[in-house]
Structure formats: C-alpha cells, structure tokens
Amino acid sequence: MSARRPSNPLDTLRLSAEEQAAVMAELDRRAGQRSHPGRRAFHRQPYRGRPVTALLRQPGGTVTSFAVKPHNVSCGGISFLHGGFVHTGTTCRLTLRALDGTQTEVSGMVVRCRLIRGRIHEVGVAFDSPIDLRRLLPAVQAEQTHAESEHLPHFLGRLLYVDLAGSSQEHGEPAELLTAMSAEFGLHLDCVHDVESASQRMNDSPYDLVLVRLPLPAGAPNVVAALRRSGFAGPLVALVDQERTEEDSALQEEAAAWGAGCDCVLATPITFERLGELFDDFLLRDYDSDAETRPLVSLHWSKTRMRPLILKFVSRLPDDLRTLERLVRAGQEAGFHQACRRLISAAETYGYPQVATALRELSGLLAKGAEPEAWRAQFETLAVLTAAARRACD
C-alpha cells in the first residue's frame, strides 16, 4: 500500500505520490500517442513536482484557494490536476515556483475541464498574457505559433452541431464559423436548431461527435438528455460562452447542470488550438494527410482481377473503423466482436495481414476490459495502416 503525503486542507485530490505519478504517466501516454506538433499555438513542456496554488473565483463571486498538481506548461497556459469540476470561464490567479525559489503570480482563465476518472479532473488555463518560461524551466524549447505551422492535422468523422438559440453573434460561436474551422481539420459539420431535427439526423446517419450550445434558451428541452435517450453513445461536448457565464453565475450553474451528460465542457470563443485538442481527444486522425505515411501494398495487388475488390475494401476501411469505435463507445460488445471478426476475415482475404493482426489485438484488448487509452491507441494504429493502404492504392 502506497504511503500518502501529510494531509493538506487545500489539496482536493488527496493522492499519494505514486498515484499522482500514475495519472501523469497516463496523460503523457495519451499525449504521446495522439500528439501532433505544429498544431498547438504554444509548445507544452512538463512542469511537475512543484507546488502551485490556484485562487479560483467561483460562481457567485466566492474566491477559493486550492493546492493543485501541475502537469504541463507553456508560455500561453498551464494544465493541472484538481479534485473537482471547474467551470469554463472561471478567472483565476496562479502562484508558480520559479527555478530560484521565488514565486511568480500569473492571472488567467479556465478554458477547459475534463474528467479523468473518479474525482480527478484535468483543468486547462489560458494565461491573460504570455509568460517567460526561462524562469520556470531549466531548458526551454522554441515556441511555435500557428503562423509558423504549415498545416492542421485532418481527422476522420462526421460532426453535428446543435444550437437551439440560433447562430447569431449574440448567442456565441456562429455555426458558419464553426463549420469553416472544422473544415480546416478535414471534417464536415451539420447544424440543426431543434431537438427533433437532431434526433432525425441521428437516425438517418451516424455521427462521431456532437457539439451542443449551452446554456439553452428559456423553456428549451434538455437536448443533452434527449440525445442520450435517442441512443447516441458517442462523445457529446458542451460549448459554453465564457463571456456570458463569467458575468452571470446563474448561467454558469445552469450550463454545468445541462452539461451533466456531456463528456467535455469547452469554453468559447473557439480557437483552432482548442478545437484541435477536442478532435484529438475524440476522433481518429486521418493519416492520409500525413506525407510521412508509407504505402502498404496488398499481397494480392499483382492479381489484376482482384484489384477492384481490394480498392473497394480499402475505400470502406475508414468507415468500418468508425463503426467499430461507435460500437465500443455504445457498449455493444457482441456487435463489436462480430463486426471485428468480419473485418479481420476481409483484411486477410484482400491481402492485408497487418490490418488483420491489429484488429485481433484490438479485439483482445476489449475482451480483457482494457482502459480507453489502450483501445484508442490501437484504433490509431489501425488508422495509420488504413492511410498506408489507401496511399498505396492512389
């Protein structure tokens, strides 16, 4: 049994050093499996083991002090672990320990809060102005801005945006802007303005990610609950206008209540960095857009009469993988294994033993009850193989 540190009344995590290290390692593995340099506005670097005090202005104006566990830092923001949910738009002041032992105070705003497990949340804070990392870290890598980045990564999936308030500037992010930004990541976004249309779209074709504008207009039905009742088991993200909720604590509390069935709450206005992080968490990368992906040629490509069938199999492979992932998220274990067996058979038939092997490993992970990070990493492996197969067919 691991020894716990002396109790700190400001520490809401109450984790031992070993437990903290395990959570940090888990987040690092996920970042390593799904990181795409050049997409973030600021390069993140590890910032561990130093005390950080966070003064958070809670809904209603109450200021509370917490001892939080820092994870990563950049000149533009910081992420830390906390033992409770923090509303997006919450203003805060952080006390950071410099290399020389002095303390530096930084102000910022919570732009993201996601549940890791249990009571452990990862909170992302954007600084009000960039800081000099040389005071905090012994070696600082060069920062990279979006202006220096050549392109954004592309992802696989279909998006649905539900905005019951309409797309006017008064109610936050316009649907047109969100559609355009999603397109930069290679994604198509459909927009609806009522629950009935949302449910109908769900029935007509599957979606991989649904975004819902919160808080809802007065008297509006709980669209989050309605979508869950309709059978949607995929990622559901609440978009909350940080300016409105920051000014009105009642709106902030309402948004949190409506978003109780969501996987993530994200503050607007949306930036490319925040949107990219969101897609990185919930969607598969489209490695077809990665010039470094090497072609994967079918063992039967030399058989001329097989080529049309091979091309058809490869063209459908991204959709087949997304179907498998939806079945996993919906908890339909029997359906997943049945579909996976069919896909394994097809991969072997059309000369892709590497794909078949990766699918067997995925099936094994699910059969053993592996953590989501493990099976999502295996889906990424399959996405890479899919892109390699499609490149060979071009």
Protein Blocks (a to p, Z undefined) as FASTA:
>chain_A
ZZdddddfklmnlpafklmmmmmmmmmmmmmmmgcehkambdcdddehiacddddddehh
iacddddddfbdcfkbccdddfbdcdehiacddddddfkopacddddddfbdcdfbhjbc
cdddddfbdcdfklmpmbdcddddfklpmbdcddedddddddfkbjafknopafklmmmm
mmmnopacdddfbfklmmmmmmmpccfbdcddddddehiacfklmmmmnopabdcddddd
fklmmmmmklmmmmmmmmmmpcbdcdddddfklmmmmmmmmmccdfklpmklccdddfkl
mmmklmmmmmmmmmmmmmmmmmmmmmmmnopaklmmmmmmmmmmmmmmnopaklmmmmmm
mmmmmmnopafklmmmmmmmmmmmmmmmmmmmZZ
